[in-house]
Amino acid sequence: MAKEMGVKVSIDSDAHSTGDLDFLQNGINQARRGWLEPEDVINTRSLTELKKLLQQEA
C-alpha cells in the first residue's frame, strides 16, 4: 500500500553492534516482499540525490 501511495521508505538493520549489520539483508528481503524497487527506498540514493529528495519534501 505504501508503494502505491508513493511513500518512500528507508531500509534499516536495527543494528545494536557491528555484528548486527548483517541483519540489513532481512530489511532488504522484506522490501522485496513488498515489491519495493530501489527508487522506492531513500537509502539507495547518493547523498546528492538524497538532499534533492529531502528538499522537495520540505
CHARMM-style PDB file with segment names, atoms N, HN, CA, C and O in Angstrom:
ATOM      1  N   MET     1       0.828  -1.181   0.000  1.00  0.00      PROA
ATOM      2  CA  MET     1       0.000   0.000   0.000  1.00  0.00      PROA
ATOM      3  C   MET     1       0.881   1.256   0.000  1.00  0.00      PROA
ATOM      4  O   MET     1       0.569   2.232  -0.683  1.00  0.00      PROA
ATOM      5  N   ALA     2       1.975   1.231   0.763  1.00  0.00      PROA
ATOM      6  HN  ALA     2       2.228   0.439   1.318  1.00  0.00      PROA
ATOM      7  CA  ALA     2       2.866   2.397   0.809  1.00  0.00      PROA
ATOM      8  C   ALA     2       3.424   2.693  -0.575  1.00  0.00      PROA
ATOM      9  O   ALA     2       3.477   3.851  -0.989  1.00  0.00      PROA
ATOM     10  N   LYS     3       3.836   1.663  -1.288  1.00  0.00      PROA
ATOM     11  HN  LYS     3       3.793   0.722  -0.952  1.00  0.00      PROA
ATOM     12  CA  LYS     3       4.374   1.853  -2.638  1.00  0.00      PROA
ATOM     13  C   LYS     3       3.313   2.476  -3.529  1.00  0.00      PROA
ATOM     14  O   LYS     3       3.603   3.408  -4.280  1.00  0.00      PROA
ATOM     15  N   GLU     4       2.099   1.977  -3.456  1.00  0.00      PROA
ATOM     16  HN  GLU     4       1.864   1.220  -2.847  1.00  0.00      PROA
ATOM     17  CA  GLU     4       1.015   2.503  -4.281  1.00  0.00      PROA
ATOM     18  C   GLU     4       0.748   3.976  -3.988  1.00  0.00      PROA
ATOM     19  O   GLU     4       0.355   4.731  -4.878  1.00  0.00      PROA
ATOM     20  N   MET     5       0.964   4.383  -2.731  1.00  0.00      PROA
ATOM     21  HN  MET     5       1.283   3.770  -2.008  1.00  0.00      PROA
ATOM     22  CA  MET     5       0.714   5.772  -2.338  1.00  0.00      PROA
ATOM     23  C   MET     5       1.934   6.671  -2.557  1.00  0.00      PROA
ATOM     24  O   MET     5       1.874   7.871  -2.290  1.00  0.00      PROA
ATOM     25  N   GLY     6       3.042   6.095  -3.042  1.00  0.00      PROA
ATOM     26  HN  GLY     6       3.090   5.120  -3.259  1.00  0.00      PROA
ATOM     27  CA  GLY     6       4.237   6.872  -3.321  1.00  0.00      PROA
ATOM     28  C   GLY     6       5.095   7.172  -2.105  1.00  0.00      PROA
ATOM     29  O   GLY     6       5.953   8.053  -2.147  1.00  0.00      PROA
ATOM     30  N   VAL     7       4.865   6.439  -1.019  1.00  0.00      PROA
ATOM     31  HN  VAL     7       4.168   5.723  -0.984  1.00  0.00      PROA
ATOM     32  CA  VAL     7       5.645   6.640   0.197  1.00  0.00      PROA
ATOM     33  C   VAL     7       7.054   6.103  -0.015  1.00  0.00      PROA
ATOM     34  O   VAL     7       7.233   4.981  -0.488  1.00  0.00      PROA
ATOM     35  N   LYS     8       8.052   6.909   0.337  1.00  0.00      PROA
ATOM     36  HN  LYS     8       7.906   7.820   0.722  1.00  0.00      PROA
ATOM     37  CA  LYS     8       9.445   6.467   0.263  1.00  0.00      PROA
ATOM     38  C   LYS     8       9.830   5.869   1.606  1.00  0.00      PROA
ATOM     39  O   LYS     8       9.439   6.386   2.652  1.00  0.00      PROA
ATOM     40  N   VAL     9      10.591   4.787   1.583  1.00  0.00      PROA
ATOM     41  HN  VAL     9      10.909   4.367   0.733  1.00  0.00      PROA
ATOM     42  CA  VAL     9      10.981   4.105   2.811  1.00  0.00      PROA
ATOM     43  C   VAL     9      12.499   4.056   2.936  1.00  0.00      PROA
ATOM     44  O   VAL     9      13.226   4.296   1.972  1.00  0.00      PROA
ATOM     45  N   SER    10      12.953   3.745   4.120  1.00  0.00      PROA
ATOM     46  HN  SER    10      12.363   3.550   4.903  1.00  0.00      PROA
ATOM     47  CA  SER    10      14.368   3.534   4.396  1.00  0.00      PROA
ATOM     48  C   SER    10      14.512   2.135   4.977  1.00  0.00      PROA
ATOM     49  O   SER    10      13.747   1.738   5.856  1.00  0.00      PROA
ATOM     50  N   ILE    11      15.482   1.402   4.488  1.00  0.00      PROA
ATOM     51  HN  ILE    11      16.103   1.724   3.774  1.00  0.00      PROA
ATOM     52  CA  ILE    11      15.738   0.060   4.999  1.00  0.00      PROA
ATOM     53  C   ILE    11      16.792   0.174   6.097  1.00  0.00      PROA
ATOM     54  O   ILE    11      17.827   0.817   5.918  1.00  0.00      PROA
ATOM     55  N   ASP    12      16.514  -0.454   7.227  1.00  0.00      PROA
ATOM     56  HN  ASP    12      15.674  -0.976   7.373  1.00  0.00      PROA
ATOM     57  CA  ASP    12      17.360  -0.334   8.405  1.00  0.00      PROA
ATOM     58  C   ASP    12      17.693  -1.720   8.945  1.00  0.00      PROA
ATOM     59  O   ASP    12      16.860  -2.625   8.894  1.00  0.00      PROA
ATOM     60  N   SER    13      18.898  -1.886   9.455  1.00  0.00      PROA
ATOM     61  HN  SER    13      19.575  -1.151   9.496  1.00  0.00      PROA
ATOM     62  CA  SER    13      19.299  -3.174  10.040  1.00  0.00      PROA
ATOM     63  C   SER    13      18.883  -3.293  11.503  1.00  0.00      PROA
ATOM     64  O   SER    13      18.868  -4.397  12.047  1.00  0.00      PROA
ATOM     65  N   ASP    14      18.547  -2.178  12.148  1.00  0.00      PROA
ATOM     66  HN  ASP    14      18.560  -1.281  11.705  1.00  0.00      PROA
ATOM     67  CA  ASP    14      18.267  -2.119  13.587  1.00  0.00      PROA
ATOM     68  C   ASP    14      19.452  -2.679  14.372  1.00  0.00      PROA
ATOM     69  O   ASP    14      19.277  -3.336  15.398  1.00  0.00      PROA
ATOM     70  N   ALA    15      20.665  -2.409  13.872  1.00  0.00      PROA
ATOM     71  HN  ALA    15      20.808  -1.876  13.038  1.00  0.00      PROA
ATOM     72  CA  ALA    15      21.884  -2.943  14.479  1.00  0.00      PROA
ATOM     73  C   ALA    15      22.169  -2.285  15.824  1.00  0.00      PROA
ATOM     74  O   ALA    15      22.043  -1.071  15.980  1.00  0.00      PROA
ATOM     75  N   HSD    16      22.552  -3.105  16.779  1.00  0.00      PROA
ATOM     76  HN  HSD    16      22.654  -4.092  16.653  1.00  0.00      PROA
ATOM     77  CA  HSD    16      22.981  -2.629  18.088  1.00  0.00      PROA
ATOM     78  C   HSD    16      24.462  -2.929  18.315  1.00  0.00      PROA
ATOM     79  O   HSD    16      25.034  -2.577  19.346  1.00  0.00      PROA
ATOM     80  N   SER    17      25.070  -3.592  17.321  1.00  0.00      PROA
ATOM     81  HN  SER    17      24.605  -3.879  16.483  1.00  0.00      PROA
ATOM     82  CA  SER    17      26.510  -3.843  17.322  1.00  0.00      PROA
ATOM     83  C   SER    17      26.913  -4.072  15.875  1.00  0.00      PROA
ATOM     84  O   SER    17      26.060  -4.297  15.017  1.00  0.00      PROA
ATOM     85  N   THR    18      28.211  -4.014  15.603  1.00  0.00      PROA
ATOM     86  HN  THR    18      28.904  -3.831  16.300  1.00  0.00      PROA
ATOM     87  CA  THR    18      28.660  -4.188  14.220  1.00  0.00      PROA
ATOM     88  C   THR    18      28.285  -5.553  13.657  1.00  0.00      PROA
ATOM     89  O   THR    18      28.061  -5.684  12.454  1.00  0.00      PROA
ATOM     90  N   GLY    19      28.214  -6.550  14.497  1.00  0.00      PROA
ATOM     91  HN  GLY    19      28.396  -6.443  15.474  1.00  0.00      PROA
ATOM     92  CA  GLY    19      27.810  -7.879  14.040  1.00  0.00      PROA
ATOM     93  C   GLY    19      26.378  -7.934  13.546  1.00  0.00      PROA
ATOM     94  O   GLY    19      26.022  -8.793  12.739  1.00  0.00      PROA
ATOM     95  N   ASP    20      25.560  -7.013  14.034  1.00  0.00      PROA
ATOM     96  HN  ASP    20      25.850  -6.316  14.689  1.00  0.00      PROA
ATOM     97  CA  ASP    20      24.151  -6.976  13.640  1.00  0.00      PROA
ATOM     98  C   ASP    20      23.929  -6.316  12.285  1.00  0.00      PROA
ATOM     99  O   ASP    20      22.817  -6.353  11.758  1.00  0.00      PROA
ATOM    100  N   LEU    21      24.963  -5.717  11.715  1.00  0.00      PROA
ATOM    101  HN  LEU    21      25.866  -5.687  12.142  1.00  0.00      PROA
ATOM    102  CA  LEU    21      24.800  -5.053  10.420  1.00  0.00      PROA
ATOM    103  C   LEU    21      24.380  -6.037   9.334  1.00  0.00      PROA
ATOM    104  O   LEU    21      23.785  -5.641   8.332  1.00  0.00      PROA
ATOM    105  N   ASP    22      24.682  -7.301   9.528  1.00  0.00      PROA
ATOM    106  HN  ASP    22      25.165  -7.623  10.343  1.00  0.00      PROA
ATOM    107  CA  ASP    22      24.258  -8.327   8.572  1.00  0.00      PROA
ATOM    108  C   ASP    22      22.735  -8.448   8.510  1.00  0.00      PROA
ATOM    109  O   ASP    22      22.194  -8.987   7.545  1.00  0.00      PROA
ATOM    110  N   PHE    23      22.047  -7.951   9.530  1.00  0.00      PROA
ATOM    111  HN  PHE    23      22.486  -7.512  10.314  1.00  0.00      PROA
ATOM    112  CA  PHE    23      20.587  -8.013   9.546  1.00  0.00      PROA
ATOM    113  C   PHE    23      19.962  -7.118   8.485  1.00  0.00      PROA
ATOM    114  O   PHE    23      18.761  -7.210   8.228  1.00  0.00      PROA
ATOM    115  N   LEU    24      20.758  -6.256   7.868  1.00  0.00      PROA
ATOM    116  HN  LEU    24      21.733  -6.181   8.076  1.00  0.00      PROA
ATOM    117  CA  LEU    24      20.251  -5.400   6.801  1.00  0.00      PROA
ATOM    118  C   LEU    24      19.618  -6.247   5.698  1.00  0.00      PROA
ATOM    119  O   LEU    24      18.652  -5.820   5.065  1.00  0.00      PROA
ATOM    120  N   GLN    25      20.149  -7.423   5.471  1.00  0.00      PROA
ATOM    121  HN  GLN    25      20.933  -7.769   5.985  1.00  0.00      PROA
ATOM    122  CA  GLN    25      19.587  -8.312   4.445  1.00  0.00      PROA
ATOM    123  C   GLN    25      18.134  -8.651   4.761  1.00  0.00      PROA
ATOM    124  O   GLN    25      17.328  -8.808   3.843  1.00  0.00      PROA
ATOM    125  N   ASN    26      17.784  -8.768   6.046  1.00  0.00      PROA
ATOM    126  HN  ASN    26      18.439  -8.641   6.791  1.00  0.00      PROA
ATOM    127  CA  ASN    26      16.384  -9.028   6.409  1.00  0.00      PROA
ATOM    128  C   ASN    26      15.493  -7.885   5.959  1.00  0.00      PROA
ATOM    129  O   ASN    26      14.396  -8.120   5.453  1.00  0.00      PROA
ATOM    130  N   GLY    27      15.948  -6.646   6.135  1.00  0.00      PROA
ATOM    131  HN  GLY    27      16.840  -6.455   6.546  1.00  0.00      PROA
ATOM    132  CA  GLY    27      15.181  -5.487   5.682  1.00  0.00      PROA
ATOM    133  C   GLY    27      15.036  -5.472   4.172  1.00  0.00      PROA
ATOM    134  O   GLY    27      13.973  -5.142   3.646  1.00  0.00      PROA
ATOM    135  N   ILE    28      16.101  -5.829   3.478  1.00  0.00      PROA
ATOM    136  HN  ILE    28      16.965  -6.098   3.905  1.00  0.00      PROA
ATOM    137  CA  ILE    28      16.046  -5.889   2.009  1.00  0.00      PROA
ATOM    138  C   ILE    28      15.051  -6.953   1.567  1.00  0.00      PROA
ATOM    139  O   ILE    28      14.271  -6.731   0.641  1.00  0.00      PROA
ATOM    140  N   ASN    29      15.076  -8.095   2.221  1.00  0.00      PROA
ATOM    141  HN  ASN    29      15.709  -8.275   2.974  1.00  0.00      PROA
ATOM    142  CA  ASN    29      14.130  -9.168   1.875  1.00  0.00      PROA
ATOM    143  C   ASN    29      12.692  -8.726   2.090  1.00  0.00      PROA
ATOM    144  O   ASN    29      11.825  -9.027   1.269  1.00  0.00      PROA
ATOM    145  N   GLN    30      12.426  -8.021   3.177  1.00  0.00      PROA
ATOM    146  HN  GLN    30      13.130  -7.777   3.844  1.00  0.00      PROA
ATOM    147  CA  GLN    30      11.063  -7.538   3.439  1.00  0.00      PROA
ATOM    148  C   GLN    30      10.632  -6.518   2.387  1.00  0.00      PROA
ATOM    149  O   GLN    30       9.488  -6.528   1.934  1.00  0.00      PROA
ATOM    150  N   ALA    31      11.552  -5.644   2.004  1.00  0.00      PROA
ATOM    151  HN  ALA    31      12.482  -5.636   2.371  1.00  0.00      PROA
ATOM    152  CA  ALA    31      11.237  -4.659   0.968  1.00  0.00      PROA
ATOM    153  C   ALA    31      10.896  -5.360  -0.348  1.00  0.00      PROA
ATOM    154  O   ALA    31       9.968  -4.961  -1.052  1.00  0.00      PROA
ATOM    155  N   ARG    32      11.636  -6.382  -0.661  1.00  0.00      PROA
ATOM    156  HN  ARG    32      12.389  -6.706  -0.089  1.00  0.00      PROA
ATOM    157  CA  ARG    32      11.362  -7.127  -1.895  1.00  0.00      PROA
ATOM    158  C   ARG    32      10.011  -7.825  -1.828  1.00  0.00      PROA
ATOM    159  O   ARG    32       9.300  -7.909  -2.829  1.00  0.00      PROA
ATOM    160  N   ARG    33       9.659  -8.322  -0.653  1.00  0.00      PROA
ATOM    161  HN  ARG    33      10.237  -8.253   0.161  1.00  0.00      PROA
ATOM    162  CA  ARG    33       8.333  -8.955  -0.485  1.00  0.00      PROA
ATOM    163  C   ARG    33       7.217  -7.959  -0.759  1.00  0.00      PROA
ATOM    164  O   ARG    33       6.136  -8.330  -1.215  1.00  0.00      PROA
ATOM    165  N   GLY    34       7.492  -6.681  -0.472  1.00  0.00      PROA
ATOM    166  HN  GLY    34       8.370  -6.379  -0.101  1.00  0.00      PROA
ATOM    167  CA  GLY    34       6.515  -5.627  -0.730  1.00  0.00      PROA
ATOM    168  C   GLY    34       6.646  -5.030  -2.116  1.00  0.00      PROA
ATOM    169  O   GLY    34       6.048  -3.992  -2.399  1.00  0.00      PROA
ATOM    170  N   TRP    35       7.409  -5.658  -2.977  1.00  0.00      PROA
ATOM    171  HN  TRP    35       7.895  -6.502  -2.748  1.00  0.00      PROA
ATOM    172  CA  TRP    35       7.636  -5.235  -4.361  1.00  0.00      PROA
ATOM    173  C   TRP    35       8.279  -3.855  -4.453  1.00  0.00      PROA
ATOM    174  O   TRP    35       8.099  -3.154  -5.448  1.00  0.00      PROA
ATOM    175  N   LEU    36       9.037  -3.456  -3.411  1.00  0.00      PROA
ATOM    176  HN  LEU    36       9.184  -4.026  -2.603  1.00  0.00      PROA
ATOM    177  CA  LEU    36       9.736  -2.182  -3.477  1.00  0.00      PROA
ATOM    178  C   LEU    36      10.930  -2.299  -4.414  1.00  0.00      PROA
ATOM    179  O   LEU    36      11.579  -3.341  -4.499  1.00  0.00      PROA
ATOM    180  N   GLU    37      11.195  -1.219  -5.102  1.00  0.00      PROA
ATOM    181  HN  GLU    37      10.667  -0.372  -5.033  1.00  0.00      PROA
ATOM    182  CA  GLU    37      12.330  -1.134  -6.009  1.00  0.00      PROA
ATOM    183  C   GLU    37      13.265  -0.052  -5.492  1.00  0.00      PROA
ATOM    184  O   GLU    37      12.869   0.736  -4.634  1.00  0.00      PROA
ATOM    185  N   PRO    38      14.505   0.006  -5.993  1.00  0.00      PROA
ATOM    186  CA  PRO    38      15.455   0.990  -5.471  1.00  0.00      PROA
ATOM    187  C   PRO    38      14.931   2.422  -5.434  1.00  0.00      PROA
ATOM    188  O   PRO    38      15.259   3.165  -4.508  1.00  0.00      PROA
ATOM    189  N   GLU    39      14.135   2.825  -6.403  1.00  0.00      PROA
ATOM    190  HN  GLU    39      13.869   2.222  -7.154  1.00  0.00      PROA
ATOM    191  CA  GLU    39      13.612   4.200  -6.393  1.00  0.00      PROA
ATOM    192  C   GLU    39      12.595   4.439  -5.272  1.00  0.00      PROA
ATOM    193  O   GLU    39      12.264   5.588  -4.981  1.00  0.00      PROA
ATOM    194  N   ASP    40      12.097   3.376  -4.642  1.00  0.00      PROA
ATOM    195  HN  ASP    40      12.366   2.442  -4.878  1.00  0.00      PROA
ATOM    196  CA  ASP    40      11.165   3.498  -3.517  1.00  0.00      PROA
ATOM    197  C   ASP    40      11.891   3.616  -2.180  1.00  0.00      PROA
ATOM    198  O   ASP    40      11.277   3.937  -1.162  1.00  0.00      PROA
ATOM    199  N   VAL    41      13.205   3.356  -2.183  1.00  0.00      PROA
ATOM    200  HN  VAL    41      13.704   3.095  -3.009  1.00  0.00      PROA
ATOM    201  CA  VAL    41      13.997   3.278  -0.950  1.00  0.00      PROA
ATOM    202  C   VAL    41      14.998   4.429  -0.923  1.00  0.00      PROA
ATOM    203  O   VAL    41      15.875   4.521  -1.782  1.00  0.00      PROA
ATOM    204  N   ILE    42      14.858   5.306   0.072  1.00  0.00      PROA
ATOM    205  HN  ILE    42      14.146   5.232   0.770  1.00  0.00      PROA
ATOM    206  CA  ILE    42      15.688   6.510   0.055  1.00  0.00      PROA
ATOM    207  C   ILE    42      17.161   6.230   0.308  1.00  0.00      PROA
ATOM    208  O   ILE    42      18.011   6.979  -0.173  1.00  0.00      PROA
ATOM    209  N   ASN    43      17.489   5.186   1.040  1.00  0.00      PROA
ATOM    210  HN  ASN    43      16.799   4.577   1.431  1.00  0.00      PROA
ATOM    211  CA  ASN    43      18.905   4.951   1.306  1.00  0.00      PROA
ATOM    212  C   ASN    43      19.574   4.086   0.235  1.00  0.00      PROA
ATOM    213  O   ASN    43      20.579   3.426   0.495  1.00  0.00      PROA
ATOM    214  N   THR    44      19.001   4.099  -0.973  1.00  0.00      PROA
ATOM    215  HN  THR    44      18.184   4.635  -1.185  1.00  0.00      PROA
ATOM    216  CA  THR    44      19.692   3.548  -2.140  1.00  0.00      PROA
ATOM    217  C   THR    44      20.272   4.685  -2.974  1.00  0.00      PROA
ATOM    218  O   THR    44      20.912   4.444  -3.997  1.00  0.00      PROA
ATOM    219  N   ARG    45      20.052   5.911  -2.543  1.00  0.00      PROA
ATOM    220  HN  ARG    45      19.532   6.107  -1.711  1.00  0.00      PROA
ATOM    221  CA  ARG    45      20.452   7.091  -3.312  1.00  0.00      PROA
ATOM    222  C   ARG    45      21.788   7.639  -2.834  1.00  0.00      PROA
ATOM    223  O   ARG    45      22.228   7.401  -1.709  1.00  0.00      PROA
ATOM    224  N   SER    46      22.408   8.378  -3.734  1.00  0.00      PROA
ATOM    225  HN  SER    46      22.051   8.570  -4.648  1.00  0.00      PROA
ATOM    226  CA  SER    46      23.640   9.071  -3.348  1.00  0.00      PROA
ATOM    227  C   SER    46      23.268  10.219  -2.407  1.00  0.00      PROA
ATOM    228  O   SER    46      22.097  10.587  -2.308  1.00  0.00      PROA
ATOM    229  N   LEU    47      24.251  10.778  -1.725  1.00  0.00      PROA
ATOM    230  HN  LEU    47      25.202  10.479  -1.806  1.00  0.00      PROA
ATOM    231  CA  LEU    47      23.998  11.895  -0.828  1.00  0.00      PROA
ATOM    232  C   LEU    47      23.396  13.071  -1.581  1.00  0.00      PROA
ATOM    233  O   LEU    47      22.469  13.713  -1.086  1.00  0.00      PROA
ATOM    234  N   THR    48      23.902  13.358  -2.753  1.00  0.00      PROA
ATOM    235  HN  THR    48      24.655  12.837  -3.155  1.00  0.00      PROA
ATOM    236  CA  THR    48      23.381  14.467  -3.565  1.00  0.00      PROA
ATOM    237  C   THR    48      21.913  14.231  -3.916  1.00  0.00      PROA
ATOM    238  O   THR    48      21.089  15.137  -3.791  1.00  0.00      PROA
ATOM    239  N   GLU    49      21.589  13.018  -4.354  1.00  0.00      PROA
ATOM    240  HN  GLU    49      22.259  12.282  -4.455  1.00  0.00      PROA
ATOM    241  CA  GLU    49      20.206  12.690  -4.702  1.00  0.00      PROA
ATOM    242  C   GLU    49      19.303  12.757  -3.471  1.00  0.00      PROA
ATOM    243  O   GLU    49      18.172  13.236  -3.555  1.00  0.00      PROA
ATOM    244  N   LEU    50      19.797  12.281  -2.338  1.00  0.00      PROA
ATOM    245  HN  LEU    50      20.716  11.892  -2.270  1.00  0.00      PROA
ATOM    246  CA  LEU    50      19.013  12.298  -1.104  1.00  0.00      PROA
ATOM    247  C   LEU    50      18.718  13.728  -0.673  1.00  0.00      PROA
ATOM    248  O   LEU    50      17.597  14.037  -0.269  1.00  0.00      PROA
ATOM    249  N   LYS    51      19.707  14.593  -0.756  1.00  0.00      PROA
ATOM    250  HN  LYS    51      20.618  14.342  -1.085  1.00  0.00      PROA
ATOM    251  CA  LYS    51      19.492  16.007  -0.401  1.00  0.00      PROA
ATOM    252  C   LYS    51      18.421  16.640  -1.289  1.00  0.00      PROA
ATOM    253  O   LYS    51      17.570  17.379  -0.795  1.00  0.00      PROA
ATOM    254  N   LYS    52      18.454  16.359  -2.593  1.00  0.00      PROA
ATOM    255  HN  LYS    52      19.145  15.758  -2.994  1.00  0.00      PROA
ATOM    256  CA  LYS    52      17.451  16.878  -3.515  1.00  0.00      PROA
ATOM    257  C   LYS    52      16.053  16.363  -3.134  1.00  0.00      PROA
ATOM    258  O   LYS    52      15.085  17.123  -3.119  1.00  0.00      PROA
ATOM    259  N   LEU    53      15.970  15.089  -2.832  1.00  0.00      PROA
ATOM    260  HN  LEU    53      16.757  14.472  -2.844  1.00  0.00      PROA
ATOM    261  CA  LEU    53      14.683  14.481  -2.449  1.00  0.00      PROA
ATOM    262  C   LEU    53      14.134  15.140  -1.188  1.00  0.00      PROA
ATOM    263  O   LEU    53      12.950  15.471  -1.118  1.00  0.00      PROA
ATOM    264  N   LEU    54      14.991  15.327  -0.204  1.00  0.00      PROA
ATOM    265  HN  LEU    54      15.953  15.059  -0.261  1.00  0.00      PROA
ATOM    266  CA  LEU    54      14.550  15.919   1.058  1.00  0.00      PROA
ATOM    267  C   LEU    54      14.142  17.380   0.886  1.00  0.00      PROA
ATOM    268  O   LEU    54      13.236  17.849   1.575  1.00  0.00      PROA
ATOM    269  N   GLN    55      14.782  18.092  -0.003  1.00  0.00      PROA
ATOM    270  HN  GLN    55      15.518  17.712  -0.563  1.00  0.00      PROA
ATOM    271  CA  GLN    55      14.408  19.491  -0.270  1.00  0.00      PROA
ATOM    272  C   GLN    55      13.051  19.564  -0.934  1.00  0.00      PROA
ATOM    273  O   GLN    55      12.293  20.500  -0.680  1.00  0.00      PROA
ATOM    274  N   GLN    56      12.724  18.596  -1.784  1.00  0.00      PROA
ATOM    275  HN  GLN    56      13.340  17.836  -1.991  1.00  0.00      PROA
ATOM    276  CA  GLN    56      11.423  18.545  -2.455  1.00  0.00      PROA
ATOM    277  C   GLN    56      10.311  18.344  -1.438  1.00  0.00      PROA
ATOM    278  O   GLN    56       9.220  18.893  -1.587  1.00  0.00      PROA
ATOM    279  N   GLU    57      10.589  17.557  -0.404  1.00  0.00      PROA
ATOM    280  HN  GLU    57      11.476  17.110  -0.283  1.00  0.00      PROA
ATOM    281  CA  GLU    57       9.580  17.213   0.592  1.00  0.00      PROA
ATOM    282  C   GLU    57       9.370  18.307   1.614  1.00  0.00      PROA
ATOM    283  O   GLU    57       8.357  18.301   2.314  1.00  0.00      PROA
ATOM    284  N   ALA    58      10.299  19.252   1.725  1.00  0.00      PROA
ATOM    285  HN  ALA    58      11.121  19.257   1.157  1.00  0.00      PROA
ATOM    286  CA  ALA    58      10.209  20.303   2.745  1.00  0.00      PROA
ATOM    287  C   ALA    58       9.189  21.348   2.398  1.00  0.00      PROA
ATOM    288  OT1 ALA    58       8.997  22.298   3.156  1.00  0.00      PROA
TER     289      ALA     58
END
